[in-house]
Amino acid sequence: MSTLRIGAAGLGRAFMLMLPTLVAHPRVALVAASDPRDEARREFEREFGGRSYATFEAMCDDPDVDAVYIATPHEMHAAHVIAAAERGKHALVEKPMAITLAECRSMVDAVRKSGVTLVIGHSHSFDLPFVRTREMIEQGAFGTVRMITALNFTDFLYRPRRAEELDTRKGGGVVFSQGAHQVDVVRLLGGGRVRSVRAHTGRWDASRPTEGAYSAQLAFEDGTFASLVYNGYAHFDSDELVGWIGEMGQRKDPSRYGVTRGALRSGMSAAEEAALKNERAYGMMSSQAAPPVAHNQFGMVIASCERADLRPMADGVMVYGDTRKWHEPLPPPVVPRGEVVDELCDAIAGVRPAIHSGEWATATLEVCLAILESSRTGREVTLDHQVALPQSSTKESLC
């Protein structure tokens, strides 16, 4: 397959994080963009020489666009995937897939009807250390995985937010935005099929009226169980536990403690905060990010097998065996988040099925929704839309 020509929808913060991948990966070319902001479109045309559009639909009508990268607000994902599918465009969609299971079903139905490929990501389950850990589990040398522990403490809730990002009904809060990462990682390591969820969530700041923390117990169909903890209230930073490597693989300065909270001035209005967030969007700041020194990471994760604990790290996998421990190194990424593009291209070319398909992402969203429901009702929630990991293909990549 020739170079995949991509149009990007939504030139905000998510696009900024994905931009190094889209620019550096040899299998794709960034040829178009859509965004309602004039300054973002002008900057895109200046920097990349591509075409820009004020609406998503207009970009999808461009015959030179093969696939779209959708980084629009969560509540728009379903409508945008359906519009893309109707125009024969493949889609790479930022997590979460959507905010309701009905929306997920409509997206899956649309791509099936049109025969296009849908991949949901980036979630951190694409990251090579997690993928390598899953491979080690499948090889069987350490026995069956029995328990998974995932813990992440960040400043997520105090980064500048638009109003809808603090409204759970519109996909705001940590369960939708960060649970989509953590649940996806745990489902990857556990094989996919979660049977039930019991959880608690925290809303501890009236000025940020959405979930800022959760603790969840996941029971898998095969008896594996998992404990997930996430706290986005900007106090303890669990990057301290991983050598001060940040989520994007960059080195982190621990002396900057409190900077995120401090940027939100007392009495700041919603409009002022939205403007502050906009300063981090494309067209408002340099698109040249510092190169990562390691792989992306998402807090401390441990997969406990019968004969070893496996701990994916930003530079490889730590193995804690019966009589010794050792490090299985991984080379640093040549293209950050390159695994996302590889999965999309391989799925389009028929080389291997996408792990992060619409069906897979529907199952991840179901777990996230169950976390909210279990916390609200105080009950264990049984799941109905879970899927297993697809079988890997060994055919040579053609894209």
Order of alpha helices (4+ residues) and beta strands (2+ residues): beta-alpha-beta-alpha-beta-alpha-beta-alpha-beta-alpha-beta-alpha-beta-alpha-alpha-beta-beta-beta-alpha-alpha-beta-beta-beta-beta-alpha-alpha-beta
